[in-house]
Amino acid sequence: MAKGLLHPALITPGGHRRFSLEDVEAFAVGLLDEPDGARLLTTGEAARLLGVSQPTLNRAVRRGRLHATVTTPGGHRRFDSAELRAALYFEGPA
């Protein structure tokens, strides 16, 4: 992954990453061990949780008000649900 959390077993000549099933399963198990049932949310899920639109969420990220936990190799952001809930509790919607 872009942040080095999961390393590809193979990169094709076209630059596509291929991951081993064992590595993906181990990574997924690690995500399930998050405290308080935290999990990674897509941009759409995070926006719904915060009660804002996706463009508003993206602006908050660009302005540094929110931080994605992981950015996928394709550039998609994933947000930690526990961190977003904490942000809601302390700051209100983004």
DRENPA-587547 format. One record per atom (N, C-alpha, C, O): z, y, x; residue in one letter. Coordinates in steps of 0.2 Angstrom, whole numbers, padded with zeros to 4 digits, always signed. Atoms other than C-alpha are relative to their C-alpha. Layout:
<pts>
ZYXa ...
</pts>
This chain:
<pts>
+0000-0006+0004m +0000+0000+0000m +0000+0006+0004m +0001+0006+0010m +0000-0006-0003a -0002+0018+0005a +0006+0002+0004a +0006+0005+0010a -0006-0002-0004k +0016+0020+0010k +0003-0006+0004k +0008-0006+0007k -0002+0006-0004g +0017+0003+0019g +0004-0005-0003g +0008-0009+0001g -0005+0004+0004l +0027-0006+0006l -0003-0007+0000l +0001-0012-0001l +0004+0006+0000l +0014-0020+0005l -0006+0000+0004l -0010+0004+0003l +0006+0000-0005h +0002-0025+0019h -0005-0004-0003h -0004-0010-0005h +0005+0005+0003p -0015-0032+0014p -0001-0006+0005p +0000-0005+0011p +0002+0005-0004a -0019-0049+0020a -0007+0000+0003a -0008-0003+0009a +0007+0000-0002l -0037-0045+0022l -0003+0007-0002l -0001+0009-0008l +0003-0006+0003i -0047-0029+0021i -0008-0002+0001i -0010-0003+0006i +0008+0002+0001t -0066-0032+0016t -0004+0005+0004t -0001+0010+0006t +0004-0005-0004p -0080-0024+0026p -0001+0006-0004p -0003+0012-0002p +0000-0006+0004g -0081-0012+0011g +0006+0004-0001g +0006+0009-0004g -0006-0003+0000g -0063-0007+0013g +0005-0001-0005g +0010+0002-0006g -0004+0002+0005h -0056-0016-0001h +0006-0004+0002h +0005-0008+0007h -0006+0004-0002r -0038-0023+0001r +0001-0006-0004r +0000-0006-0010r -0002+0007+0003r -0034-0041-0003r +0007-0002+0002r +0009-0002+0008r -0007+0002-0002f -0016-0046-0004f +0002-0007-0002f -0001-0010-0006f -0002+0007+0001s -0008-0063-0003s +0005+0000-0006s +0009+0004-0008s -0004+0001+0006l +0000-0070-0019l +0007+0000+0002l +0011+0003-0002l -0007+0000-0002e +0016-0073-0010e +0003+0007+0002e +0009+0008-0001e -0003-0007-0001d +0018-0055-0004d +0000+0004-0006d +0005+0007-0007d -0001-0004+0007v +0014-0048-0021v +0006-0002-0004v +0009+0002-0007v -0005+0002+0004e +0026-0059-0029e +0007+0002+0003e +0012+0004-0001e -0006-0002-0004a +0040-0055-0016a +0001+0007-0002a +0007+0009-0003a +0000-0008+0002f +0036-0036-0019f +0002+0001-0007f +0007+0005-0008f -0001-0001+0007a +0037-0038-0038a +0008-0002-0001a +0011+0001-0005a -0007+0002+0001v +0054-0048-0037v +0005+0006+0003v +0010+0007+0000v -0004-0006-0003g +0061-0033-0026g +0000+0006-0005g +0005+0009-0006g +0000-0005+0005l +0056-0021-0040l +0004-0002-0006l +0007+0003-0009l -0004+0002+0006l +0065-0031-0053l +0007+0000+0002l +0012+0001-0002l -0007+0000-0003d +0081-0030-0042d +0002+0007+0000d +0008+0009+0002d -0002-0007+0000e +0082-0011-0045e +0006+0001-0005e +0007-0003-0010e -0006-0001+0004p +0098-0004-0052p -0001+0003-0007p -0006+0006-0008p +0000-0003+0007d +0101+0000-0070d -0007-0002-0003d -0009+0002-0008d +0006+0002+0003g +0084-0009-0075g -0005+0005+0002g -0010+0006-0002g +0005-0004-0002a +0074+0004-0065a -0006-0004+0001a -0006-0009+0003a +0006+0003-0001r +0056+0001-0064r -0005+0005+0001r -0004+0011+0000r +0005-0005-0002l +0040+0010-0058l -0004+0001-0007l -0006-0004-0010l +0004-0002+0006l +0031+0019-0072l -0007+0003+0002l -0007+0007+0008l +0006-0003-0001t +0013+0025-0073t +0001+0007-0001t +0006+0009-0004t +0000-0007+0001t +0009+0043-0074t +0001+0002-0008t +0004+0006-0010t +0000+0000+0007g +0006+0041-0093g +0007-0001-0003g +0010+0002-0007g -0007+0002+0002e +0023+0032-0095e +0005+0005+0002e +0009+0007-0002e -0005-0005-0002a +0032+0045-0085a -0001+0006-0004a +0005+0009-0006a +0001-0006+0004a +0024+0059-0095a +0004-0001-0007a +0007+0004-0009a -0003+0002+0006r +0030+0051-0111r +0007+0000+0000r +0010+0003-0004r -0007+0000-0001l +0047+0048-0105l +0003+0007+0001l +0008+0009-0002l -0003-0007-0001l +0049+0067-0100l -0002+0004-0006l +0000+0010-0006l +0002-0004+0006g +0040+0073-0116g -0004+0005+0002g -0004+0010-0001g +0005-0005-0002v +0026+0082-0107v -0007-0004+0000v -0007-0010+0000v +0007+0003-0001s +0007+0079-0105s +0000-0002+0007s +0003+0000+0012s +0001+0002-0007q +0000+0071-0090q -0002+0006+0005q +0000+0006+0010q +0001-0005-0005p -0007+0087-0083p +0006+0004+0002p +0007+0007+0007p -0006-0003-0002t +0010+0095-0084t +0004-0004+0005t +0007-0001+0010t -0003+0005-0005l +0017+0080-0075l -0003+0001+0007l +0000+0002+0012l +0003-0001-0006n +0004+0082-0062n +0001+0007+0004n +0002+0007+0010n -0001-0007-0002r +0007+0101-0060r +0007-0001+0003r +0009+0002+0009r -0007+0000-0003a +0026+0097-0057a +0000-0004+0006a +0004-0002+0011a +0001+0004-0007v +0021+0084-0043v -0003+0005+0005v +0000+0006+0010v +0003-0005-0005r +0010+0097-0035r +0004+0006+0002r +0004+0008+0008r -0004-0005-0001r +0023+0110-0036r +0007-0002+0004r +0011+0002+0005r -0006+0003-0004g +0036+0098-0028g +0006-0001-0005g +0012-0002-0002g -0005+0001+0005r +0047+0097-0044r +0002-0007-0001r +0008-0009-0003r +0000+0007+0000l +0044+0079-0045l -0003-0004+0005l -0008-0001+0008l +0003+0003-0006h +0040+0066-0032h -0001-0007-0003h +0003-0011-0006h +0002+0007+0002a +0031+0049-0035a +0003-0004+0005a +0004-0003+0011a -0003+0005-0004t +0040+0034-0028t -0005-0003+0004t -0004-0005+0010t +0005+0003-0004v +0024+0026-0023v -0007+0003-0003v -0008+0005-0008v +0006-0002+0001t +0006+0031-0022t -0005-0006+0001t -0004-0009+0007t +0004+0006-0001t -0006+0016-0024t -0006+0001+0004t -0008+0007+0006t +0006-0001-0005p -0021+0013-0012p -0006+0004-0004p -0009+0008-0001p +0005-0004+0003g -0032+0021-0026g +0002+0007-0002g -0001+0010-0005g -0003-0007+0001g -0021+0037-0027g +0003+0001-0006g +0005+0006-0008g -0004-0001+0006h -0012+0033-0043h +0007+0000+0002h +0010-0004+0006h -0007-0001-0002r +0006+0039-0043r +0004-0005-0005r +0002-0007-0011r -0004+0004+0004r +0020+0028-0049r +0007+0003+0001r +0009+0005+0006r -0006-0004+0000f +0037+0035-0054f +0006-0005-0001f +0005-0009-0005f -0006+0004+0001d +0055+0027-0053d +0003+0002-0007d +0005+0008-0007d -0002-0001+0007s +0061+0026-0071s +0007+0003+0001s +0009+0008-0003s -0006-0003-0001a +0079+0029-0065a +0001+0007+0002a +0005+0011+0000a +0000-0006-0003e +0075+0044-0055e -0002+0005-0005e +0000+0011-0006e +0002-0005+0005l +0066+0052-0070l +0005+0001-0005l +0006+0007-0008l -0005+0000+0005r +0080+0048-0082r +0006+0005+0003r +0008+0009+0000r -0005-0004-0003a +0092+0057-0069a -0003+0007+0000a +0001+0012-0001a +0003-0007+0000a +0080+0072-0068a +0000+0003-0007a +0002+0009-0008a -0001-0002+0007l +0080+0073-0087l +0007+0002-0001l +0008+0007-0005l -0007-0002+0001y +0099+0073-0087y +0002+0006+0003y +0006+0010+0000y -0002-0006-0004f +0101+0086-0074f -0004+0006-0001f -0001+0012+0000f +0005-0006+0000e +0086+0098-0077e -0003+0001-0006e -0006+0006-0007e +0004-0001+0006g +0078+0095-0093g -0007-0002+0001g -0008-0004+0007g +0006+0002-0002p +0060+0091-0095p -0004+0004+0005p -0002+0010+0006p +0004-0004-0006a +0047+0095-0081a -0004+0005-0004a -0008+0008+0000a 
</pts>
